[in-house]
């Protein structure tokens, strides 16, 4: 997952973009700083919040929107979305420890995804966020769904960006189970942990340039700008954390629990003929959400996994429509 996802086909096995990010791996604090033990309403009004598993940058005023990035991805992936929303929303930009700086904290060992989701739910509650909108990309989308399942009273609505409740059906065979893909998950985790002991390859040092369409970043974004950003982000991740989160994601199947989600769920998912057809993209994602009672799906053409980078105008329109929607009917969009 950053994440989590590229659409990789090798040896007859197709990896969802949520996983592709793993293949890429080979200042001053704001004046107002609040730590995990300083909870209460003040934390939601602060510029910077430090939790055990993640940090939060808070900007703007208005209804709360929580932005959760995907595997190996910093909060910077939401820069354009933050600029769009801060005039009339309070935006909480999450960063998982180990995806940005050199301080992974407890994320460097043991399970990560479940503890992260648990602490995120605590943040929403302790900081007094009222029915916040959760927007998550890749692994962040799975995390948003997990909050909706584990603490259904907390979110007001959920947007999932290019993620599925279970990665298994994106493999061959599509009926894969957690038990069937667990050996691959363990192998990927071990490989990334081994890579963490090695120095950064020479090719990943120096200025960041567009790595090209045939690079691993080229499976995640179809634009030079997007590929360059992704290639730069991947230099700064802690591979131990990436391996552990990836393992957790591959072993998570939320499909049987989706009925517990009480709020509307909007899915945005990527489609580009160079990776998969319209029909294949729809079949990969939409059926997995059958358990959600209020569900709306939007396919975003001419985009790869980081669709907010590939189609920023379309993504901005969908976010605006999602936040305007009452949840009783599909979001309405302004005429172009």
C-alpha positions, 0 to 999 in steps of 0.5 A, spaced: 500 500 500 503 506 498 497 506 501 498 499 497 497 498 490 500 498 483 496 493 478 502 488 477 502 482 473 507 477 474 507 469 473 500 470 472 499 473 479 496 480 479 497 484 485 493 490 487 496 497 487 496 497 494 502 492 494 506 495 488 509 501 493 513 495 497 516 494 490 519 501 490 523 500 496 530 498 495 525 543 521 522 545 526 515 543 529 509 548 529 509 552 535 503 548 538 504 541 539 500 536 543 502 529 545 498 523 546 497 524 553 494 531 552 488 530 550 481 533 550 478 538 545 485 542 545 488 537 540 483 538 535 484 545 535 492 544 535 497 545 529 500 539 530 498 533 534 503 527 536 500 520 537 504 514 539 502 511 532 502 517 528 502 524 527 496 529 525 497 536 522 490 540 523 488 546 518 482 550 517 475 551 521 469 547 520 466 540 519 472 535 520 475 531 515 480 526 516 485 524 511 489 518 511 494 516 506 496 509 504 502 505 504 509 508 504 505 515 503 506 522 507 501 526 508 503 531 502 499 526 498 493 530 500 496 537 499 491 539 493 485 536 497 487 540 503 488 547 499 481 545 497 478 544 503 481 548 508 477 555 507 471 551 510 473 545 513 477 543 519 482 538 516 486 532 520 492 530 515 494 523 518 501 520 517 503 514 520 510 513 523 515 510 519 512 512 513 516 519 513 521 520 518 526 516 521 522 515 528 517 509 527 516 508 534 512 502 536 511 501 528 517 498 527 515 491 530 509 487 532 502 488 528 501 495 526 494 496 522 490 494 528 493 498 533 493 504 528 486 504 527 484 503 534 489 509 536 485 513 530 478 511 533 481 514 540 483 520 537 477 522 533 473 521 540 478 524 545 479 530 540 471 531 540 470 530 532 463 530 531 461 525 525 468 527 521 468 525 514 474 520 513 477 519 506 483 514 506 487 512 500 489 505 499 491 502 506 488 509 508 482 507 505 482 500 509 483 503 515 477 508 514 473 502 513 476 499 519 474 505 523 467 504 520 466 497 522 470 497 529 467 504 532 461 505 527 458 511 531 464 515 530 465 517 522 459 521 519 461 518 512 467 514 509 470 515 502 475 510 500 480 511 494 482 505 490 482 500 496 478 494 497 476 490 504 480 484 502 486 484 497 485 476 496 480 477 490 485 481 486 490 475 486 489 469 482 484 465 483 479 471 485 477 466 491 483 467 495 483 466 502 487 469 508 490 463 509 492 462 502 495 468 501 499 468 508 505 465 506 506 470 500 505 476 506 510 473 510 515 472 504 514 480 503 514 482 510 521 478 511 524 481 504 522 488 506 525 487 513 532 484 510 532 490 505 531 495 511 538 493 513 541 495 507 544 502 505 539 506 500 541 504 493 545 509 489 540 509 484 535 512 490 540 517 492 541 524 489 536 529 485 529 525 484 527 525 477 521 522 473 523 514 473 519 513 467 513 509 465 516 502 466 519 503 473 515 501 479 513 508 480 510 508 473 505 502 475 502 507 480 501 514 477 501 515 469 504 522 469 511 524 470 509 529 476 506 523 480 511 518 478 517 523 481 513 525 487 512 517 489 519 516 487 521 521 492 517 519 497 519 512 497 526 514 499 524 516 506 520 510 508 522 505 514 522 498 510 520 495 517 514 498 518 512 498 510 513 490 511 509 489 517 503 494 515 503 490 508 503 483 512 497 486 516 493 488 510 494 482 506 491 478 512 485 483 513 478 481 510 473 486 512 467 483 507 464 479 513 463 485 517 461 491 512 454 491 514 456 494 521 458 500 517 452 505 519 454 511 514 455 512 507 461 509 503 463 512 497 468 508 493 473 512 488 477 507 484 482 508 478 481 505 471 486 506 465 486 501 459 493 500 459 492 497 466 485 494 466 479 495 462 473 498 465 469 491 466 475 488 469 476 494 474 469 494 476 469 487 477 475 487 481 472 493 486 465 494 486 462 486 488 467 487 494 462 492 497 456 488 497 455 488 505 455 496 505 448 498 506 449 505 503 454 505 497 456 509 491 462 507 487 465 512 482 470 509 476 475 515 475 478 514 468 485 515 465 488 514 472 492 509 476 493 508 483 494 515 485 488 517 482 489 524 486 495 525 482 493 523 475 486 526 475 486 532 480 480 536 477 476 529 477 478 527 484 477 534 487 470 534 484 468 527 487 471 530 494 466 536 493 460 532 491 462 527 497 462 532 502 455 535 500 452 529 499 446 527 504 448 520 504 441 518 502 442 519 495 448 519 490 453 525 491 451 530 486 456 534 482 456 541 479 455 541 471 462 542 467 
